[in-house]
Amino acid sequence: MSKIIRKAPTEPFKPQPDDDLIICRCEEITKGEIRRAVHDGLRTVNEIKRWTRAGMGLCQGQTCQRNVQNIIARELGISVADVGMITGRAPVRPVVMEVYANDVVDKEEQR
Amino acid sequence: MIEKSTASVIIIGGGIMACATAYNLAKRGVNDIIVLEKKEIGNGGSCRNAGGVRQSARDVRELPLAMYAVKNIWPYLGEELEADVEYRQDGNLRLGKTEEHLDILEKHTAKSTSAGLDVKMITGDEAREICPYMSKEVIGASWCPTDGHANPLHTTLAFYRKALSMGVTFISGVTVYGIKKVKGRARIVETDDGDYEGEKILLCAGYESRKIADTVGIDIPVEKELSEVMVTEMEPQMFSVMLGTAESDFYGHQTKHGSFVLGGMSGGELYRTKSERFATYPLTASCLCRGVIKYFPVLKDAKIVRTWAGWYDVTVDKVPVIDNIPEVPGLTIAFGFCGHGFGISPAVGIAVSELMLDGNSHTIDISNLNYDRFKAKA
């Protein structure tokens, strides 16, 4: 992660006409919510995720990550490469707890 | 590019302790602060825990911080920070399945009660009245009605956002190497981005604080230990108590969002994971699922969406070090929270700001968290 200097916003938040556009479909997070968070000082995809829940749903950001990155980069006037990526998390697809719990093979049962 | 690298206060570490302290310092009029963070704000334990705001089963040395936070800060924190920190004060059940478990719980309960906390032992059936989804395997529990939980991600970032709006400067992506004294006082913070200079320096960088403190000759016995958390998909609202177990095989709660956040360990972490990577251990999530299903069979069909890991900063005696260092005037340290720092973090912010501005913590008693308590055997 490159160096980022963070200071209090100097201008008030400016709404845009398409702020109610849904960006994260799983968690129904809008463009306006993401822009607002960026305005308030959250600067990376992970910080936006932790603050707004964009990218925290069932698809784990596989659908919205690129859009979130682009919104942050555009708001700040920086490169997409400087806003980071959502940290990949296991499991790749949601797994039922009873199945996840079953990684121990019971030798007695097998016989 | 000329930019500011001097300030009244330099804070090393950008987690919840740093953000809460920066906020409290700014509240008292000191906002000429630079917070130095290696990666992202709250990237360590601050955003990797399951959000317990608990007083029960705490070491009595850090209980004053927990009790002060629950009584005076948590109920109003969301309003103060202008954010939803999702605080719920609906009690904490610490569950036991065997006689040995009950022994552990009774010992904790006796200690906490003598320190003035309202916590008591209840039977399995009484526990099931509070939380009806629990299995019959639970034979007893400790119950602390004033405990609760909050959202650690929101709380950390809300402290950050508020401190930022009050004029504090945060710089992320800067790695601190060490501290240098000038004329006997801690003054310079050496980083991969050059030197930063402050009249006062706060070191609160989790387990990585140890090697930074070592550069001014202070060694605090703290080690890192991996712990993991997992989260389910959204479920119907079932209960809002905070849960723990005597054996500490898992802990967690249902969030406002509806997902269950469940944390724990699979055993032997201290010996298994010395890697620098923040990676989950392959056996842990499965182990946690088994643990949870035994207590809550109803959750067996819930889907796990995500798992993640974080480092505890564990001191040898399992409570943090929060103190001024007389050998290094100008240096204050606050680390070694051992995996139970989140719940007390708003109180730590007050205590540390007083240590730095007034020389001692007069609102909350932290005298047992002194840095020079570690003695060699006689």
Interface residues (C-beta under 8 A of the other chain):
Chain A: M1 S2 K3 I4 I5 R6 K7 A8 P9 D40 G41 L42 R43 T44 N46 E47 R50 W51 R53 M56 G57 L58 Q60 G84 T87 R89 A90 P91 P94 V95 V96 M97 E98 Y100 A101 N102 D103 V104
Chain B: E3 K39 E40 I41 G42 N43 C47 L153 H154 T156 L157 Y160 R161 L164 S165 M166 G167 T169 F170 I171 S172 G173 V174 D193 T232 E233 H257 T280 L283 A285 S286 C289 R290 V292 I293 L299 K300 D301 A302 K303 I304 V305 R306 T307 W308
